Amino acid sequence: MSRLDPIIRLRKSELDEVRRKLIHLEKQHAHIQSNITELENTVEKERIHGAEGPEAFTLGLFMERAKLQREQLDAALAAKVEEIDLCREDVNEAFRELKKFEVAKEQEASKAKKVEDKREQDVLDEIGTQKFFKDRRSV
C-alpha cells in the first residue's frame, strides 16, 4: 500500500461529491427548462382558446402574468447556468488534484520497482561473480 492511497481515496471522494452536486444542478436546470416549455405550451393554448370564449377579457392579464413568469424563469435559468459552470470548474479542479496524486503514486511505484530490480541484479551479479571465481579456482 502506497503512502498516497489515503490521499487518493480522499480526492476520489471529493471528486464524487462535486460530481453529485453537478448532477443535482443539471437536474434543476432541466426542471426549470421544462417549466419554461410548460409555460410556453399554456400560453399558446390560451392564445388559441382564450380569445374565443367569455374569458377573452382576462387574456391580457394572463399574458402579463405569463410574461413575468417567463422573465423569472429565464433569470433562474441564467443563474443555474452560471452555477453549473462554476461547479464544472470545481469538478475539473478536483479531477486535476486527483490525477496529480495518482501520477505521483505511479512514479513512486516505478521508482520502487527500479530499486528492487537493481537489488535483484546486484544479487545476481554477486552470485555470478562468486561462481566465476569458484570455477576458476577449481581449474
DSSP file (Angstrom, degrees, kcal/mol; ACC not computed):
  #  RESIDUE AA STRUCTURE BP1 BP2  ACC     N-H-->O    O-->H-N    N-H-->O    O-->H-N    TCO  KAPPA ALPHA  PHI   PSI    X-CA   Y-CA   Z-CA
    1    1 A M              0   0    0      0, 0.0     2,-0.1     0, 0.0     0, 0.0   0.000 360.0 360.0 360.0 131.2    0.0    0.0    0.0
    2    2 A S    >   -     0   0    0      1,-0.1     3,-1.2     2,-0.0   103,-0.1  -0.442 360.0-123.9 -79.2 152.1    1.3    3.4   -1.0
    3    3 A R  T 3  S+     0   0    0      1,-0.2     4,-0.3     2,-0.1    -1,-0.1   0.684 112.9  59.5 -67.5 -15.4    1.5    6.2    1.4
    4    4 A L  T 3> S+     0   0    0      1,-0.2     4,-2.7     2,-0.1    -1,-0.2   0.576  78.3  90.7 -88.9 -10.4   -0.5    8.2   -1.2
    5    5 A D  H <> S+     0   0    0     -3,-1.2     4,-2.6     1,-0.2     5,-0.2   0.894  86.0  48.8 -55.9 -45.4   -3.5    5.7   -1.1
    6    6 A P  H  > S+     0   0    0      0, 0.0     4,-2.1     0, 0.0    -1,-0.2   0.898 113.1  48.3 -63.4 -36.5   -5.4    7.6    1.7
    7    7 A I  H  > S+     0   0    0     -4,-0.3     4,-2.7     2,-0.2    -2,-0.2   0.910 111.2  50.2 -67.7 -41.2   -4.9   10.9   -0.1
    8    8 A I  H  X S+     0   0    0     -4,-2.7     4,-2.6     2,-0.2     5,-0.2   0.917 109.9  50.4 -63.6 -43.1   -6.1    9.4   -3.4
    9    9 A R  H  X S+     0   0    0     -4,-2.6     4,-2.3    -5,-0.2    -1,-0.2   0.916 111.5  49.1 -60.1 -42.4   -9.2    7.9   -1.6
   10   10 A L  H  X S+     0   0    0     -4,-2.1     4,-2.5     2,-0.2    -2,-0.2   0.929 111.8  48.1 -62.4 -45.8   -9.9   11.4   -0.2
   11   11 A R  H  X S+     0   0    0     -4,-2.7     4,-2.6     2,-0.2    -2,-0.2   0.886 111.1  50.9 -63.9 -38.8   -9.5   13.1   -3.5
   12   12 A K  H  X S+     0   0    0     -4,-2.6     4,-2.7     2,-0.2    -1,-0.2   0.914 110.2  50.0 -63.6 -41.4  -11.8   10.5   -5.2
   13   13 A S  H  X S+     0   0    0     -4,-2.3     4,-2.2     2,-0.2    -2,-0.2   0.918 111.4  48.2 -62.6 -43.6  -14.4   11.1   -2.5
   14   14 A E  H  X S+     0   0    0     -4,-2.5     4,-2.3     2,-0.2    -2,-0.2   0.913 111.9  49.8 -63.2 -42.4  -14.2   14.8   -3.1
   15   15 A L  H  X S+     0   0    0     -4,-2.6     4,-2.4     1,-0.2    -2,-0.2   0.919 110.0  50.5 -62.5 -44.2  -14.5   14.4   -6.8
   16   16 A D  H  X S+     0   0    0     -4,-2.7     4,-2.4     1,-0.2    -1,-0.2   0.900 109.8  51.3 -60.4 -40.8  -17.5   12.2   -6.4
   17   17 A E  H  X S+     0   0    0     -4,-2.2     4,-2.1     2,-0.2    -1,-0.2   0.916 111.0  46.5 -64.0 -43.8  -19.1   14.7   -4.2
   18   18 A V  H  X S+     0   0    0     -4,-2.3     4,-2.3     1,-0.2    -1,-0.2   0.884 111.6  52.1 -67.5 -36.9  -18.6   17.6   -6.6
   19   19 A R  H  X S+     0   0    0     -4,-2.4     4,-2.5     2,-0.2    -2,-0.2   0.908 108.0  51.3 -64.4 -40.9  -19.9   15.4   -9.5
   20   20 A R  H  X S+     0   0    0     -4,-2.4     4,-2.3     1,-0.2    -2,-0.2   0.909 109.6  50.5 -61.6 -40.5  -23.0   14.6   -7.5
   21   21 A K  H  X S+     0   0    0     -4,-2.1     4,-2.5     2,-0.2    -2,-0.2   0.918 109.6  50.7 -62.1 -43.3  -23.5   18.3   -6.9
   22   22 A L  H  X S+     0   0    0     -4,-2.3     4,-2.5     1,-0.2    -2,-0.2   0.912 109.5  50.1 -61.9 -43.1  -23.1   18.9  -10.7
   23   23 A I  H  X S+     0   0    0     -4,-2.5     4,-2.1     2,-0.2    -1,-0.2   0.915 110.3  50.7 -61.0 -42.8  -25.7   16.3  -11.5
   24   24 A H  H  X S+     0   0    0     -4,-2.3     4,-2.1     1,-0.2    -2,-0.2   0.923 111.0  48.3 -61.2 -44.8  -28.1   17.9   -9.0
   25   25 A L  H  X S+     0   0    0     -4,-2.5     4,-2.4     1,-0.2    -2,-0.2   0.892 110.0  51.9 -63.7 -39.3  -27.6   21.3  -10.6
   26   26 A E  H  X S+     0   0    0     -4,-2.5     4,-2.3     2,-0.2    -1,-0.2   0.860 108.2  51.7 -66.7 -34.3  -28.2   19.8  -14.0
   27   27 A K  H  X S+     0   0    0     -4,-2.1     4,-2.2     2,-0.2    -1,-0.2   0.908 109.8  49.4 -66.5 -40.8  -31.4   18.2  -12.9
   28   28 A Q  H  X S+     0   0    0     -4,-2.1     4,-2.5     2,-0.2    -2,-0.2   0.907 110.0  51.9 -62.8 -40.8  -32.5   21.6  -11.5
   29   29 A H  H  X S+     0   0    0     -4,-2.4     4,-2.5     1,-0.2    -2,-0.2   0.925 110.0  48.4 -59.8 -45.9  -31.6   23.2  -14.9
   30   30 A A  H  X S+     0   0    0     -4,-2.3     4,-2.4     1,-0.2    -1,-0.2   0.872 109.8  53.0 -63.7 -37.0  -33.7   20.6  -16.7
   31   31 A H  H  X S+     0   0    0     -4,-2.2     4,-2.2     2,-0.2    -2,-0.2   0.927 110.1  46.8 -64.8 -44.8  -36.6   21.2  -14.3
   32   32 A I  H  X S+     0   0    0     -4,-2.5     4,-2.1     1,-0.2    -2,-0.2   0.920 111.7  52.3 -61.9 -42.5  -36.5   25.0  -15.0
   33   33 A Q  H  X S+     0   0    0     -4,-2.5     4,-2.2     1,-0.2    -2,-0.2   0.898 109.1  49.1 -61.2 -40.9  -36.3   24.2  -18.7
   34   34 A S  H  X S+     0   0    0     -4,-2.4     4,-2.6     1,-0.2    -1,-0.2   0.864 108.1  54.4 -68.7 -33.8  -39.4   22.0  -18.5
   35   35 A N  H  X S+     0   0    0     -4,-2.2     4,-2.5     2,-0.2    -2,-0.2   0.890 108.1  50.0 -63.4 -38.5  -41.2   24.7  -16.6
   36   36 A I  H  X S+     0   0    0     -4,-2.1     4,-2.6     2,-0.2    -2,-0.2   0.931 111.7  47.5 -64.4 -45.6  -40.4   27.1  -19.4
   37   37 A T  H  X S+     0   0    0     -4,-2.2     4,-2.4     1,-0.2    -2,-0.2   0.918 112.1  49.8 -62.0 -43.5  -41.7   24.7  -22.0
   38   38 A E  H  X S+     0   0    0     -4,-2.6     4,-2.3     2,-0.2    -1,-0.2   0.913 111.1  49.3 -62.0 -43.1  -44.9   24.1  -20.0
   39   39 A L  H  X S+     0   0    0     -4,-2.5     4,-2.8     2,-0.2    -2,-0.2   0.919 110.4  50.6 -62.3 -44.0  -45.5   27.8  -19.7
   40   40 A E  H  X S+     0   0    0     -4,-2.6     4,-2.4     1,-0.2    -2,-0.2   0.908 110.9  49.0 -61.1 -41.7  -45.0   28.3  -23.4
   41   41 A N  H  X S+     0   0    0     -4,-2.4     4,-2.3     2,-0.2    -1,-0.2   0.911 111.9  48.7 -64.0 -41.6  -47.5   25.5  -24.1
   42   42 A T  H  X S+     0   0    0     -4,-2.3     4,-2.6     2,-0.2    -2,-0.2   0.910 111.0  50.3 -64.4 -42.9  -50.0   27.0  -21.7
   43   43 A V  H  X S+     0   0    0     -4,-2.8     4,-2.4     1,-0.2    -2,-0.2   0.923 110.4  49.8 -61.1 -44.3  -49.6   30.5  -23.3
   44   44 A E  H  X S+     0   0    0     -4,-2.4     4,-1.9     2,-0.2    -1,-0.2   0.906 111.0  48.9 -63.6 -41.4  -50.1   29.0  -26.7
   45   45 A K  H  X S+     0   0    0     -4,-2.3     4,-3.3     1,-0.2     5,-0.5   0.918 111.7  49.6 -62.8 -42.7  -53.3   27.2  -25.6
   46   46 A E  H  X S+     0   0    0     -4,-2.6     4,-2.2     1,-0.2     5,-0.5   0.867 107.5  54.3 -66.7 -35.3  -54.6   30.3  -24.0
   47   47 A R  H  X S+     0   0    0     -4,-2.4     4,-0.6    -5,-0.2    -1,-0.2   0.929 115.9  39.4 -61.4 -43.3  -53.9   32.4  -27.1
   48   48 A I  H  < S+     0   0    0     -4,-1.9    -2,-0.2    -5,-0.2    -1,-0.2   0.955 131.3  24.2 -71.7 -51.0  -55.9   29.9  -29.2
   49   49 A H  H >X S+     0   0    0     -4,-3.3     4,-1.2     1,-0.2     3,-1.0   0.784 114.6  62.3 -90.7 -28.3  -58.8   29.2  -26.7
   50   50 A G  H 3< S+     0   0    0     -4,-2.2     9,-0.2    -5,-0.5    -3,-0.2   0.788  97.7  57.5 -71.2 -27.1  -58.8   32.3  -24.6
   51   51 A A  T 3< S+     0   0    0     -4,-0.6    -1,-0.2    -5,-0.5    -2,-0.1   0.623 107.3  49.9 -78.2 -11.5  -59.6   34.7  -27.4
   52   52 A E  T <4 S+     0   0    0     -3,-1.0    -2,-0.2    -4,-0.2    -1,-0.2   0.849 102.6  55.0 -95.9 -38.9  -62.8   32.8  -28.3
   53   53 A G  S >< S-     0   0    0     -4,-1.2     3,-1.4     1,-0.1    -3,-0.0  -0.019 100.8 -81.9 -91.8-168.3  -64.7   32.4  -25.0
   54   54 A P  G >  S+     0   0    0      0, 0.0     3,-0.7     0, 0.0     4,-0.1   0.648 120.1  70.8 -69.5 -14.1  -66.0   34.6  -22.3
   55   55 A E  G >>  +     0   0    0      1,-0.2     3,-1.6    -6,-0.2     4,-0.5   0.370  65.6 105.1 -82.7   6.7  -62.5   34.7  -20.7
   56   56 A A  G X4 S+     0   0    0     -3,-1.4     3,-1.0     1,-0.3     4,-0.4   0.830  72.6  58.8 -58.0 -33.3  -61.2   36.8  -23.6
   57   57 A F  G <4 S+     0   0    0     -3,-0.7     4,-0.3     1,-0.2    -1,-0.3   0.739 105.0  50.2 -71.5 -19.4  -61.2   39.9  -21.4
   58   58 A T  G <> S+     0   0    0     -3,-1.6     4,-2.4     1,-0.2    -1,-0.2   0.476  84.8  90.7 -93.5  -3.1  -58.8   38.2  -19.0
   59   59 A L  H <X S+     0   0    0     -3,-1.0     4,-2.7    -4,-0.5     5,-0.2   0.890  83.5  53.6 -59.9 -40.5  -56.4   37.1  -21.7
   60   60 A G  H  > S+     0   0    0     -4,-0.4     4,-2.2    -3,-0.3    -1,-0.2   0.916 109.8  47.2 -61.8 -43.8  -54.3   40.3  -21.4
   61   61 A L  H  > S+     0   0    0     -4,-0.3     4,-2.4     2,-0.2    -1,-0.2   0.913 112.3  50.3 -63.3 -42.2  -53.9   39.8  -17.6
   62   62 A F  H  X S+     0   0    0     -4,-2.4     4,-2.9     1,-0.2    -2,-0.2   0.922 109.9  50.2 -60.8 -44.0  -52.9   36.2  -18.2
   63   63 A M  H  X S+     0   0    0     -4,-2.7     4,-2.4     2,-0.2    -1,-0.2   0.883 110.0  50.2 -65.2 -37.8  -50.3   37.2  -20.8
   64   64 A E  H  X S+     0   0    0     -4,-2.2     4,-2.2     2,-0.2    -1,-0.2   0.929 112.9  46.7 -63.9 -43.9  -48.8   39.8  -18.5
   65   65 A R  H  X S+     0   0    0     -4,-2.4     4,-2.5     1,-0.2    -2,-0.2   0.909 112.5  49.8 -63.7 -42.1  -48.5   37.2  -15.7
   66   66 A A  H  X S+     0   0    0     -4,-2.9     4,-2.5     2,-0.2    -1,-0.2   0.881 109.1  52.3 -64.5 -38.4  -47.1   34.7  -18.1
   67   67 A K  H  X S+     0   0    0     -4,-2.4     4,-2.3     2,-0.2    -1,-0.2   0.920 110.6  47.8 -63.6 -43.3  -44.5   37.2  -19.4
   68   68 A L  H  X S+     0   0    0     -4,-2.2     4,-2.2     2,-0.2    -2,-0.2   0.913 112.1  49.3 -63.6 -43.4  -43.5   37.9  -15.7
   69   69 A Q  H  X S+     0   0    0     -4,-2.5     4,-2.8     1,-0.2    -2,-0.2   0.907 110.0  51.7 -61.9 -41.1  -43.2   34.2  -15.0
   70   70 A R  H  X S+     0   0    0     -4,-2.5     4,-2.8     2,-0.2    -2,-0.2   0.909 108.8  50.3 -63.3 -41.8  -41.1   33.7  -18.2
   71   71 A E  H  X S+     0   0    0     -4,-2.3     4,-2.3     2,-0.2    -1,-0.2   0.907 112.0  48.0 -62.6 -41.1  -38.7   36.5  -17.1
   72   72 A Q  H  X S+     0   0    0     -4,-2.2     4,-2.5     2,-0.2    -2,-0.2   0.914 113.0  47.7 -65.4 -42.4  -38.4   34.9  -13.7
   73   73 A L  H  X S+     0   0    0     -4,-2.8     4,-2.6     2,-0.2    -2,-0.2   0.897 110.9  51.3 -66.0 -39.4  -37.7   31.5  -15.2
   74   74 A D  H  X S+     0   0    0     -4,-2.8     4,-2.5     2,-0.2    -2,-0.2   0.908 111.3  48.0 -62.9 -41.3  -35.2   33.0  -17.6
   75   75 A A  H  X S+     0   0    0     -4,-2.3     4,-2.4     2,-0.2    -2,-0.2   0.913 112.6  48.4 -65.3 -42.6  -33.4   34.7  -14.8
   76   76 A A  H  X S+     0   0    0     -4,-2.5     4,-2.3     2,-0.2    -2,-0.2   0.891 111.7  50.4 -64.0 -38.7  -33.4   31.4  -12.8
   77   77 A L  H  X S+     0   0    0     -4,-2.6     4,-2.3     2,-0.2    -2,-0.2   0.920 110.2  48.8 -65.3 -44.3  -32.1   29.5  -15.8
   78   78 A A  H  X S+     0   0    0     -4,-2.5     4,-2.0     1,-0.2    -2,-0.2   0.909 112.1  49.1 -62.4 -42.1  -29.3   32.0  -16.3
   79   79 A A  H  X S+     0   0    0     -4,-2.4     4,-2.3     1,-0.2    -1,-0.2   0.899 110.8  50.4 -63.7 -40.0  -28.3   31.8  -12.6
   80   80 A K  H  X S+     0   0    0     -4,-2.3     4,-2.6     2,-0.2    -2,-0.2   0.878 107.1  53.9 -67.1 -37.3  -28.4   28.0  -12.8
   81   81 A V  H  X S+     0   0    0     -4,-2.3     4,-2.6     2,-0.2    -1,-0.2   0.917 109.7  48.1 -62.3 -43.0  -26.2   28.0  -15.9
   82   82 A E  H  X S+     0   0    0     -4,-2.0     4,-2.4     2,-0.2    -2,-0.2   0.923 111.7  49.9 -61.9 -43.7  -23.6   30.1  -14.0
   83   83 A E  H  X S+     0   0    0     -4,-2.3     4,-2.3     1,-0.2    -2,-0.2   0.903 111.2  49.1 -61.7 -41.9  -23.8   27.8  -11.0
   84   84 A I  H  X S+     0   0    0     -4,-2.6     4,-2.7     2,-0.2    -1,-0.2   0.912 109.3  52.1 -64.6 -43.3  -23.3   24.8  -13.3
   85   85 A D  H  X S+     0   0    0     -4,-2.6     4,-1.9     1,-0.2    -2,-0.2   0.922 111.3  46.8 -59.7 -44.3  -20.3   26.5  -15.0
   86   86 A L  H  X S+     0   0    0     -4,-2.4     4,-1.9     1,-0.2    -1,-0.2   0.898 112.2  50.5 -64.1 -40.1  -18.7   27.1  -11.6
   87   87 A C  H  X S+     0   0    0     -4,-2.3     4,-2.5     2,-0.2    -2,-0.2   0.883 107.1  53.9 -67.1 -37.7  -19.4   23.5  -10.5
   88   88 A R  H  X S+     0   0    0     -4,-2.7     4,-2.6     2,-0.2    -1,-0.2   0.894 107.1  51.7 -62.4 -38.9  -17.8   22.2  -13.7
   89   89 A E  H  X S+     0   0    0     -4,-1.9     4,-2.5     2,-0.2    -1,-0.2   0.903 109.3  50.6 -62.4 -39.9  -14.7   24.2  -12.9
   90   90 A D  H  X S+     0   0    0     -4,-1.9     4,-2.7     2,-0.2    -2,-0.2   0.900 109.7  50.3 -63.6 -40.9  -14.8   22.6   -9.4
   91   91 A V  H  X S+     0   0    0     -4,-2.5     4,-2.5     2,-0.2    -2,-0.2   0.933 111.1  48.6 -62.3 -45.2  -15.1   19.1  -11.0
   92   92 A N  H  X S+     0   0    0     -4,-2.6     4,-2.5     1,-0.2    -2,-0.2   0.917 112.6  47.9 -61.2 -43.4  -12.1   19.9  -13.3
   93   93 A E  H  X S+     0   0    0     -4,-2.5     4,-2.4     2,-0.2    -2,-0.2   0.917 111.9  49.1 -64.1 -44.1  -10.0   21.1  -10.4
   94   94 A A  H  X S+     0   0    0     -4,-2.7     4,-2.3     1,-0.2    -1,-0.2   0.885 111.5  50.3 -63.1 -38.4  -10.9   18.1   -8.2
   95   95 A F  H  X S+     0   0    0     -4,-2.5     4,-2.8     2,-0.2    -2,-0.2   0.916 109.7  50.1 -65.9 -42.9  -10.0   15.8  -11.1
   96   96 A R  H  X S+     0   0    0     -4,-2.5     4,-2.2     2,-0.2    -2,-0.2   0.911 110.9  49.8 -61.2 -42.1   -6.7   17.6  -11.6
   97   97 A E  H  X S+     0   0    0     -4,-2.4     4,-1.6     2,-0.2    -2,-0.2   0.926 112.3  47.0 -62.7 -45.1   -5.9   17.2   -7.9
   98   98 A L  H  X S+     0   0    0     -4,-2.3     4,-2.3     1,-0.2     3,-0.2   0.938 111.6  50.9 -60.7 -47.1   -6.8   13.5   -8.0
   99   99 A K  H  X S+     0   0    0     -4,-2.8     4,-2.8     1,-0.2     5,-0.3   0.874 104.1  59.0 -60.0 -38.7   -4.7   13.0  -11.1
  100  100 A K  H  X S+     0   0    0     -4,-2.2     4,-2.0     1,-0.2    -1,-0.2   0.922 110.6  41.2 -57.2 -45.9   -1.7   14.7   -9.5
  101  101 A F  H  X S+     0   0    0     -4,-1.6     4,-2.3    -3,-0.2    -1,-0.2   0.847 112.6  53.9 -74.2 -34.0   -1.7   12.2   -6.7
  102  102 A E  H  X S+     0   0    0     -4,-2.3     4,-2.2     2,-0.2    -2,-0.2   0.915 110.7  47.0 -65.0 -41.0   -2.3    9.2   -9.0
  103  103 A V  H  X S+     0   0    0     -4,-2.8     4,-2.6     2,-0.2    -2,-0.2   0.911 111.1  51.8 -65.3 -42.2    0.6   10.2  -11.2
  104  104 A A  H  X S+     0   0    0     -4,-2.0     4,-2.5    -5,-0.3    -2,-0.2   0.892 109.4  50.6 -60.8 -39.4    2.8   10.6   -8.0
  105  105 A K  H  X S+     0   0    0     -4,-2.3     4,-2.6     2,-0.2    -1,-0.2   0.918 109.9  49.7 -64.7 -43.0    1.8    7.1   -6.9
  106  106 A E  H  X S+     0   0    0     -4,-2.2     4,-2.4     2,-0.2    -2,-0.2   0.908 112.1  48.0 -61.7 -41.9    2.7    5.7  -10.3
  107  107 A Q  H  X S+     0   0    0     -4,-2.6     4,-2.6     2,-0.2    -2,-0.2   0.902 111.1  51.0 -65.6 -40.4    6.1    7.4  -10.1
  108  108 A E  H  X S+     0   0    0     -4,-2.5     4,-2.4     2,-0.2    -2,-0.2   0.921 111.7  47.1 -61.4 -44.4    6.6    6.2   -6.6
  109  109 A A  H  X S+     0   0    0     -4,-2.6     4,-2.4     2,-0.2    -2,-0.2   0.891 111.3  51.7 -65.2 -39.8    5.8    2.6   -7.7
  110  110 A S  H  X S+     0   0    0     -4,-2.4     4,-2.3     2,-0.2    -2,-0.2   0.915 110.6  48.0 -63.9 -43.3    8.1    2.9  -10.7
  111  111 A K  H  X S+     0   0    0     -4,-2.6     4,-2.5     2,-0.2    -2,-0.2   0.929 111.4  50.2 -61.8 -45.3   10.9    4.1   -8.5
  112  112 A A  H  X S+     0   0    0     -4,-2.4     4,-2.5     1,-0.2    -2,-0.2   0.892 110.4  50.3 -61.3 -39.8   10.4    1.3   -6.1
  113  113 A K  H  X S+     0   0    0     -4,-2.4     4,-3.0     2,-0.2    -1,-0.2   0.910 109.7  50.5 -66.0 -41.3   10.4   -1.2   -8.9
  114  114 A K  H  X S+     0   0    0     -4,-2.3     4,-2.4     2,-0.2    -2,-0.2   0.912 111.4  48.3 -62.6 -42.0   13.6    0.2  -10.3
  115  115 A V  H  X S+     0   0    0     -4,-2.5     4,-2.3     2,-0.2    -2,-0.2   0.927 113.8  46.7 -62.9 -45.0   15.2   -0.1   -6.8
  116  116 A E  H  X S+     0   0    0     -4,-2.5     4,-2.5     2,-0.2    -2,-0.2   0.914 111.7  50.7 -64.0 -42.9   14.0   -3.6   -6.4
  117  117 A D  H  X S+     0   0    0     -4,-3.0     4,-2.5     1,-0.2    -1,-0.2   0.897 110.4  50.1 -60.9 -40.7   15.2   -4.6   -9.9
  118  118 A K  H  X S+     0   0    0     -4,-2.4     4,-2.6     2,-0.2    -2,-0.2   0.910 109.5  50.8 -65.4 -42.1   18.6   -3.1   -9.1
  119  119 A R  H  X S+     0   0    0     -4,-2.3     4,-2.4     2,-0.2    -2,-0.2   0.933 111.7  47.7 -59.9 -46.0   18.8   -5.1   -5.9
  120  120 A E  H  X S+     0   0    0     -4,-2.5     4,-2.6     1,-0.2    -2,-0.2   0.919 112.3  49.0 -61.2 -43.4   18.0   -8.3   -7.7
  121  121 A Q  H  X S+     0   0    0     -4,-2.5     4,-2.8     2,-0.2    -1,-0.2   0.895 109.8  51.8 -64.8 -39.0   20.5   -7.5  -10.4
  122  122 A D  H  X S+     0   0    0     -4,-2.6     4,-2.4     2,-0.2    -1,-0.2   0.912 110.8  48.3 -62.2 -42.6   23.2   -6.8   -7.8
  123  123 A V  H  X S+     0   0    0     -4,-2.4     4,-2.5     2,-0.2    -2,-0.2   0.931 113.2  47.3 -63.0 -45.4   22.4  -10.2   -6.1
  124  124 A L  H  X S+     0   0    0     -4,-2.6     4,-2.7     1,-0.2    -2,-0.2   0.898 111.6  51.0 -64.0 -39.8   22.6  -12.0   -9.4
  125  125 A D  H  X S+     0   0    0     -4,-2.8     4,-2.7     2,-0.2    -1,-0.2   0.913 110.7  49.0 -61.7 -42.5   25.8  -10.2  -10.3
  126  126 A E  H  X S+     0   0    0     -4,-2.4     4,-2.7     2,-0.2    -2,-0.2   0.917 111.9  48.4 -64.4 -42.8   27.3  -11.2   -7.0
  127  127 A I  H  X S+     0   0    0     -4,-2.5     4,-2.4     1,-0.2    -2,-0.2   0.927 112.9  48.5 -62.1 -44.4   26.2  -14.8   -7.5
  128  128 A G  H  X S+     0   0    0     -4,-2.7     4,-2.4     2,-0.2    -2,-0.2   0.905 111.9  48.8 -62.8 -41.9   27.7  -14.8  -11.0
  129  129 A T  H  X S+     0   0    0     -4,-2.7     4,-2.5     2,-0.2     5,-0.2   0.927 112.2  48.1 -64.1 -45.7   31.0  -13.3   -9.7
  130  130 A Q  H  X S+     0   0    0     -4,-2.7     4,-2.3     1,-0.2    -2,-0.2   0.903 112.7  48.8 -62.6 -40.9   31.3  -15.9   -6.9
  131  131 A K  H  X S+     0   0    0     -4,-2.4     4,-2.9    -5,-0.2    -1,-0.2   0.908 109.8  52.5 -64.3 -42.1   30.6  -18.7   -9.3
  132  132 A F  H  X S+     0   0    0     -4,-2.4     4,-2.0     1,-0.2    -2,-0.2   0.945 113.3  42.4 -59.8 -49.0   33.1  -17.4  -11.8
  133  133 A F  H  X S+     0   0    0     -4,-2.5     4,-1.9     2,-0.2    -1,-0.2   0.859 113.9  52.4 -68.3 -34.2   35.9  -17.2   -9.1
  134  134 A K  H  X S+     0   0    0     -4,-2.3     4,-1.5    -5,-0.2    -1,-0.2   0.922 110.8  47.4 -64.9 -44.1   34.8  -20.6   -7.7
  135  135 A D  H  < S+     0   0    0     -4,-2.9     4,-0.5     1,-0.2    -2,-0.2   0.856 110.5  52.9 -66.2 -34.9   35.0  -22.2  -11.2
  136  136 A R  H >< S+     0   0    0     -4,-2.0     3,-0.7     1,-0.2    -1,-0.2   0.861 107.3  51.9 -68.5 -36.6   38.5  -20.5  -11.8
  137  137 A R  H 3< S+     0   0    0     -4,-1.9    -1,-0.2     1,-0.2    -2,-0.2   0.863 106.4  53.5 -68.7 -35.2   39.9  -22.0   -8.5
  138  138 A S  T 3<        0   0    0     -4,-1.5    -1,-0.2     1,-0.2    -2,-0.2   0.596 360.0 360.0 -78.0  -8.9   38.8  -25.5   -9.4
  139  139 A V    <         0   0    0     -3,-0.7    -1,-0.2    -4,-0.5    -2,-0.2   0.465 360.0 360.0 -83.7 360.0   40.6  -25.4  -12.8
